[in-house]
Amino acid sequence: MTQLRQFVLGAAIVGALGAASAAQAGEWFQHKFGEMRSFHGDWLAVCDAQGEGQCRMVRAEADPGSDAFFDMRLAVLRVDGTPDWAIEVMDRGLPAEAVTDLRFVFDDGQSITVPGSSMKPGTYDSVGASDTLTITDPNLVQSLLDHMIAGNHVQVHYAPEGSGNGTARFPLGGVTSAVNAIQSIVLPRQE
């Protein structure tokens, strides 16, 4: 292969990688609800109160044939004033008060079990969401987040199933970009 062809091929590859990277990292914009938002691959980064409030990254899915806006949701919240994160798992029909087994299974075969002492029913700041569990143990959440950054998808298994099916599956494309976007908002506030 001539040097010119090698250069053109190399430039095309670098350009394609740059375009793929740009597609993963969205610009922040103000949503009509007053939130700052940006899209990152499969994930949406959101910061309340025009970027001054709580920040989180969210992936929501609807079950096939469902009329709901979403039937399952995985959210990773940045805990203000700390270096910590929390994770919320929502699946329609998940019996939050009764769940005794919660496992995250990643596409690389790694499985992380969440002990009952590390999860609570409801969202991070409310107990009223009957089909949601929140994980707040900072070391466990960081381990889960590290696996999310490295992975392509995760299946969350829970038991008992309740009226749900015991499994929620989420793609992980864009997690690193969403984490970085949230850190770019939160870290300057903590200085």
Rosetta silent file (secondary structure, phi, psi, omega in degrees, C-alpha in Angstrom):
SEQUENCE: MTQLRQFVLGAAIVGALGAASAAQAGEWFQHKFGEMRSFHGDWLAVCDAQGEGQCRMVRAEADPGSDAFFDMRLAVLRVDGTPDWAIEVMDRGLPAEAVTDLRFVFDDGQSITVPGSSMKPGTYDSVGASDTLTITDPNLVQSLLDHMIAGNHVQVHYAPEGSGNGTARFPLGGVTSAVNAIQSIVLPRQE
SCORE:     score description
SCORE:     0.000 S_00000001
   1 L     0.000  134.625 -179.312    0.000    0.000    0.000 S_00000001
   2 L   -72.272  161.290  179.742    1.400    3.398   -0.908 S_00000001
   3 H   -62.029  -37.424 -179.958    2.042    6.020    1.739 S_00000001
   4 H   -63.283  -45.210  178.425   -0.716    8.224    0.303 S_00000001
   5 H   -63.352  -40.179  178.167   -3.281    5.410    0.560 S_00000001
   6 H   -62.220  -41.680  179.317   -2.161    4.635    4.123 S_00000001
   7 H   -64.188  -46.541 -179.297   -2.542    8.304    5.038 S_00000001
   8 H   -62.961  -43.891  178.655   -6.019    8.568    3.448 S_00000001
   9 H   -62.967  -44.730  178.290   -7.146    5.326    5.129 S_00000001
  10 H   -61.477  -43.155  178.867   -5.773    6.486    8.495 S_00000001
  11 H   -63.782  -39.237  179.092   -7.476    9.885    8.145 S_00000001
  12 H   -64.922  -40.903  178.922  -10.784    8.198    7.280 S_00000001
  13 H   -65.212  -46.436  178.784  -10.565    5.957   10.358 S_00000001
  14 H   -60.710  -42.359  178.559   -9.718    8.879   12.655 S_00000001
  15 H   -62.569  -41.886  179.333  -12.595   10.892   11.142 S_00000001
  16 H   -65.616  -41.304  178.526  -15.048    8.025   11.647 S_00000001
  17 H   -65.544  -38.942  177.768  -13.953    7.567   15.248 S_00000001
  18 H   -64.072  -40.987  178.741  -14.303   11.293   15.868 S_00000001
  19 H   -66.112  -40.093  178.399  -17.826   11.299   14.401 S_00000001
  20 H   -64.156  -40.346  179.286  -18.810    8.317   16.548 S_00000001
  21 H   -65.103  -41.712  179.601  -17.444   10.070   19.627 S_00000001
  22 H   -64.829  -34.290  179.669  -19.333   13.272   18.819 S_00000001
  23 H   -68.640  -24.516 -179.959  -22.562   11.299   18.418 S_00000001
  24 H   -79.271  -28.862 -172.082  -22.118    9.932   21.939 S_00000001
  25 L  -110.463  108.126 -179.157  -21.646   13.300   23.643 S_00000001
  26 L   -91.635  156.722  175.590  -24.548   15.727   23.411 S_00000001
  27 L   -78.011  148.374  175.059  -24.602   19.414   24.199 S_00000001
  28 L   -70.793  140.624  173.837  -26.529   20.591   27.252 S_00000001
  29 E  -141.601  155.460  179.087  -29.852   22.297   26.501 S_00000001
  30 E   -89.503  123.744  178.294  -32.607   23.672   28.691 S_00000001
  31 L   -82.139  159.252 -178.602  -35.781   21.575   28.612 S_00000001
  32 L   -62.652  -17.857  177.586  -39.218   23.169   28.946 S_00000001
  33 L   -85.707    5.146  178.216  -39.446   21.701   32.490 S_00000001
  34 L    88.203    2.901  178.569  -36.471   23.850   33.573 S_00000001
  35 L   -88.582  152.437  166.927  -33.964   20.986   33.554 S_00000001
  36 E   -92.149  133.679 -177.571  -30.657   21.000   31.747 S_00000001
  37 E  -134.126  153.566  170.108  -30.442   17.888   29.545 S_00000001
  38 E  -153.529  143.596 -178.866  -28.003   16.230   27.187 S_00000001
  39 E   -95.451  138.255 -178.157  -28.157   12.972   25.250 S_00000001
  40 E  -138.535   92.196 -178.476  -25.319   10.452   25.458 S_00000001
  41 L    58.220 -119.756 -179.363  -25.795    7.357   23.332 S_00000001
  42 L   -81.821   -3.014 -169.542  -28.503    5.299   25.065 S_00000001
  43 E  -118.435  153.511  175.107  -28.618    7.630   28.101 S_00000001
  44 E  -116.430  125.267  173.581  -30.042   11.021   29.022 S_00000001
  45 E   -94.222  136.244 -176.496  -28.187   13.242   31.495 S_00000001
  46 E  -137.157  133.510  172.132  -30.462   15.572   33.479 S_00000001
  47 E  -127.346  121.596 -178.431  -29.732   18.308   36.024 S_00000001
  48 L   -66.637  168.218  171.924  -32.699   19.913   37.787 S_00000001
  49 H    51.917   52.276  178.508  -33.194   23.639   38.398 S_00000001
  50 H    53.261   35.117  177.098  -31.419   24.824   35.244 S_00000001
  51 H    93.461   -2.439 -178.725  -28.324   22.842   36.193 S_00000001
  52 L   -96.421  -11.672 -176.640  -28.194   23.929   39.836 S_00000001
  53 L   -99.739 -161.999 -178.004  -30.161   20.957   41.265 S_00000001
  54 L   -61.916  139.586  178.092  -29.701   17.206   41.493 S_00000001
  55 E  -111.483  147.051  179.633  -28.093   15.548   38.461 S_00000001
  56 E  -154.606  161.425  170.315  -28.770   12.056   37.182 S_00000001
  57 E  -120.035  141.191 -168.586  -28.424    9.905   34.109 S_00000001
  58 E  -135.259  141.017  168.155  -31.411    7.864   33.011 S_00000001
  59 E  -130.261  121.867  179.497  -32.274    5.014   30.680 S_00000001
  60 E  -121.663  146.341 -179.370  -35.962    4.163   30.345 S_00000001
  61 E  -135.831  149.336  172.575  -37.583    1.411   28.291 S_00000001
  62 L  -107.080  143.383  175.140  -41.168    0.440   27.460 S_00000001
  63 L   -67.651  149.437  177.445  -42.285   -3.171   27.319 S_00000001
  64 L   -55.028  131.421  178.920  -43.280   -4.388   23.832 S_00000001
  65 L    80.348   -0.544 -178.313  -46.895   -3.385   23.157 S_00000001
  66 L   -79.382  144.817  174.489  -47.056   -1.108   26.199 S_00000001
  67 L   -92.910   -5.050 -177.806  -48.784    2.263   26.054 S_00000001
  68 L   -71.522  153.290  175.153  -46.755    3.544   29.004 S_00000001
  69 L   -63.220  -40.432  171.245  -44.053    6.170   28.516 S_00000001
  70 L  -154.553  150.615  178.072  -41.732    3.693   30.229 S_00000001
  71 L  -114.450  -14.759  175.948  -42.080    0.376   32.060 S_00000001
  72 E  -145.848  148.746 -175.115  -38.522    0.080   33.339 S_00000001
  73 E  -151.368  135.195  172.907  -35.952    2.678   34.301 S_00000001
  74 E  -120.665  123.595 -179.196  -32.371    2.677   35.489 S_00000001
  75 E  -127.597  138.608  176.040  -31.133    5.964   36.947 S_00000001
  76 E  -117.643  115.549 -174.042  -27.731    6.860   38.352 S_00000001
  77 E  -105.321  138.105  175.121  -27.913    9.930   40.600 S_00000001
  78 E   -87.404  122.821 -178.930  -25.024   12.131   41.701 S_00000001
  79 L   -81.577  114.053 -176.635  -25.342   12.751   45.447 S_00000001
  80 L   -58.811  142.255  175.996  -24.815   16.483   45.969 S_00000001
  81 L    77.912    4.478 -179.614  -22.005   17.571   48.263 S_00000001
  82 L  -137.993  170.422  172.397  -20.263   14.184   48.118 S_00000001
  83 L   -87.242    7.358 -168.659  -18.249   12.163   45.600 S_00000001
  84 L   -91.585  162.729  175.553  -20.980    9.478   45.742 S_00000001
  85 E  -126.453  161.510  171.388  -23.635    8.166   43.387 S_00000001
  86 E  -132.029  155.900  179.563  -26.889    6.255   43.997 S_00000001
  87 E  -124.444  132.354  173.880  -28.722    3.886   41.635 S_00000001
  88 E  -110.519  133.482  175.475  -32.487    3.541   41.198 S_00000001
  89 E  -117.307  121.737  176.847  -34.003    0.468   39.558 S_00000001
  90 E  -122.470  133.144  172.078  -37.629    0.678   38.436 S_00000001
  91 E  -144.422  126.367 -177.818  -39.588   -2.122   36.746 S_00000001
  92 L   -56.161  123.581 -178.331  -43.351   -2.073   36.511 S_00000001
  93 L    94.825   -6.204  177.567  -44.639   -4.664   38.973 S_00000001
  94 L   -64.528  123.709 -178.455  -41.400   -4.910   40.968 S_00000001
  95 L   -85.566   80.794 -170.275  -42.497   -5.501   44.584 S_00000001
  96 L   -51.720  -40.924 -177.872  -40.029   -3.063   46.184 S_00000001
  97 L   -69.361  -22.647 -173.359  -41.040   -3.821   49.776 S_00000001
  98 L  -105.463  -10.837 -174.717  -40.656   -7.589   49.248 S_00000001
  99 L   -62.442  128.526  178.139  -37.516   -7.909   47.082 S_00000001
 100 L  -117.074  -13.680 -179.154  -34.889  -10.058   48.782 S_00000001
 101 E  -133.460  120.790  177.217  -32.650  -10.749   45.781 S_00000001
 102 E  -134.237  120.150 -177.752  -31.316   -8.053   43.435 S_00000001
 103 E  -131.729  140.133  173.124  -28.532   -8.886   40.971 S_00000001
 104 E  -106.047  121.596  179.581  -26.856   -6.978   38.164 S_00000001
 105 E  -115.835  118.834 -175.561  -25.519   -9.280   35.427 S_00000001
 106 E   -96.043  160.224 -175.652  -23.219   -7.630   32.897 S_00000001
 107 L   -63.740  -16.987  176.549  -22.467   -8.736   29.350 S_00000001
 108 L   -85.708    4.415  178.828  -18.933   -9.809   30.366 S_00000001
 109 L    92.964  -10.928  178.424  -20.474  -12.436   32.678 S_00000001
 110 L   -68.730  140.143  179.232  -19.784  -10.525   35.890 S_00000001
 111 E  -129.508  132.698  178.022  -22.612  -10.608   38.407 S_00000001
 112 E  -122.514  122.225  178.303  -23.010   -8.309   41.396 S_00000001
 113 E   -94.767  134.444  179.440  -25.547   -9.129   44.099 S_00000001
 114 E   -96.647  115.932  178.122  -26.986   -6.262   46.110 S_00000001
 115 L   -67.713  151.175 -179.589  -27.480   -7.202   49.779 S_00000001
 116 H   -54.556  -32.019 -178.855  -30.784   -6.232   51.359 S_00000001
 117 H   -71.935  -11.959 -177.949  -29.006   -3.817   53.686 S_00000001
 118 H  -103.189    4.086  179.497  -27.788   -1.813   50.675 S_00000001
 119 E  -130.994  152.751  177.166  -31.181   -1.178   49.056 S_00000001
 120 E  -136.644  148.878  176.817  -34.333    0.626   50.091 S_00000001
 121 E   -67.924  146.647  176.877  -37.817    0.756   48.562 S_00000001
 122 L    95.183 -177.918  178.564  -38.673    3.899   46.626 S_00000001
 123 E   -82.714  179.393 -177.634  -36.598    6.528   44.888 S_00000001
 124 L   -57.816  -41.708 -174.975  -33.574    8.257   46.374 S_00000001
 125 L  -113.674   14.123  179.832  -35.639   11.030   47.950 S_00000001
 126 E  -153.070  145.912  176.776  -39.077    9.395   48.268 S_00000001
 127 L  -100.265    2.160 -173.596  -40.546    6.128   49.508 S_00000001
 128 L   -78.281   -8.891 -178.198  -43.753    6.474   47.468 S_00000001
 129 L   -89.683  102.036 -171.925  -42.594    4.623   44.343 S_00000001
 130 L   -71.597  -17.193 -178.384  -43.784    1.060   44.950 S_00000001
 131 L  -112.960   30.099 -177.884  -41.982   -0.439   41.948 S_00000001
 132 E  -132.914  139.620  173.072  -38.579    1.171   42.554 S_00000001
 133 E  -120.040  143.945  176.984  -35.510    0.211   44.602 S_00000001
 134 E  -120.573  134.304  177.609  -32.609    2.534   45.420 S_00000001
 135 E  -107.107  123.917 -175.950  -29.041    1.439   46.126 S_00000001
 136 L  -119.894   -9.270  179.619  -27.078    3.940   48.210 S_00000001
 137 L   -61.006  114.668 -171.847  -24.005    2.060   49.500 S_00000001
 138 H   -60.584  -38.581 -179.962  -21.245    4.203   47.942 S_00000001
 139 H   -69.674  -41.319  178.373  -18.709    1.390   47.425 S_00000001
 140 H   -66.134  -45.166  179.630  -21.276   -0.953   45.898 S_00000001
 141 H   -62.066  -41.604  179.143  -22.697    1.776   43.660 S_00000001
 142 H   -62.866  -39.710  176.998  -19.187    2.723   42.477 S_00000001
 143 H   -63.073  -44.348  177.521  -18.501   -0.925   41.614 S_00000001
 144 H   -62.124  -43.520 -179.786  -21.779   -1.126   39.672 S_00000001
 145 H   -64.343  -40.298  176.744  -21.003    2.151   37.898 S_00000001
 146 H   -59.856  -41.651  177.807  -17.498    0.931   36.978 S_00000001
 147 H   -68.357  -35.899  177.369  -19.044   -2.196   35.416 S_00000001
 148 H   -64.512  -41.184  178.888  -21.624   -0.057   33.612 S_00000001
 149 H   -62.290  -39.325 -177.016  -18.861    2.099   32.143 S_00000001
 150 H   -81.914  -17.680 -170.765  -17.015   -1.002   30.913 S_00000001
 151 L   -97.089  176.655  176.009  -20.084   -2.884   29.661 S_00000001
 152 L  -107.914  -31.973  175.293  -22.482   -2.913   26.728 S_00000001
 153 E  -158.025  161.192  178.651  -25.639   -3.975   28.559 S_00000001
 154 E  -136.735  142.330  171.052  -26.831   -5.089   31.986 S_00000001
 155 E  -110.523  128.938  177.385  -29.684   -7.298   33.116 S_00000001
 156 E  -103.870  120.092 -179.716  -31.146   -6.556   36.522 S_00000001
 157 E  -109.100  139.036  177.898  -32.755   -9.611   38.135 S_00000001
 158 E  -140.554  153.737  177.883  -34.965   -9.438   41.208 S_00000001
 159 E  -148.091  145.085   -3.423  -36.980  -11.849   43.320 S_00000001
 160 L   -67.775  161.137 -175.529  -39.678  -12.303   44.190 S_00000001
 161 L   -73.617  -27.813 -173.784  -41.024  -11.209   40.823 S_00000001
 162 L    63.774 -139.777  177.976  -44.340   -9.794   42.020 S_00000001
 163 L   -91.839    2.465  174.137  -46.448   -8.877   38.991 S_00000001
 164 L   -86.074 -172.718  179.735  -43.283   -8.056   37.001 S_00000001
 165 L  -103.996    2.656  175.532  -41.182  -10.621   35.165 S_00000001
 166 L    84.940    0.334 -178.256  -38.148  -10.419   37.470 S_00000001
 167 E  -143.929  137.693  171.788  -35.791   -8.977   34.854 S_00000001
 168 E  -131.752  131.379 -176.517  -35.075   -5.567   33.388 S_00000001
 169 E  -114.715  135.675 -177.324  -32.454   -5.164   30.624 S_00000001
 170 E  -134.204  135.838  171.945  -30.671   -1.891   29.836 S_00000001
 171 E   -75.976  154.021 -175.433  -28.133   -0.877   27.178 S_00000001
 172 L  -118.115    9.036  178.658  -25.038    0.895   28.461 S_00000001
 173 L   -63.263  125.419  178.789  -23.836    2.823   25.405 S_00000001
 174 L    96.686    0.029 -178.330  -22.985    6.387   26.418 S_00000001
 175 H   -60.250  -46.522 -178.960  -22.619    5.794   30.172 S_00000001
 176 H   -59.884  -44.988 -179.955  -19.059    7.171   30.285 S_00000001
 177 H   -62.650  -41.783  179.265  -20.075   10.278   28.351 S_00000001
 178 H   -65.775  -41.455  176.995  -23.102   10.857   30.612 S_00000001
 179 H   -59.961  -47.291 -179.574  -20.978   10.466   33.763 S_00000001
 180 H   -62.371  -39.653  178.895  -18.453   12.957   32.412 S_00000001
 181 H   -63.442  -43.966  179.302  -21.198   15.423   31.471 S_00000001
 182 H   -65.175  -43.395  179.072  -22.713   15.251   34.956 S_00000001
 183 H   -60.775  -33.591 -179.797  -19.300   15.626   36.591 S_00000001
 184 H   -66.597  -23.078  177.038  -18.708   18.753   34.477 S_00000001
 185 H   -89.696  -45.112 -171.541  -21.778   20.320   36.133 S_00000001
 186 H   -77.244  -45.157 -173.822  -21.419   18.956   39.686 S_00000001
 187 H   -59.478  -42.994  177.112  -17.695   19.190   40.403 S_00000001
 188 H   -61.050  -28.924  177.832  -17.407   22.992   39.925 S_00000001
 189 H   -69.850  -25.601 -176.306  -20.281   23.429   42.426 S_00000001
 190 H   -88.973   -6.477 -178.614  -18.308   21.478   45.027 S_00000001
 191 L   -78.693    0.000    0.000  -15.154   23.594   44.780 S_00000001
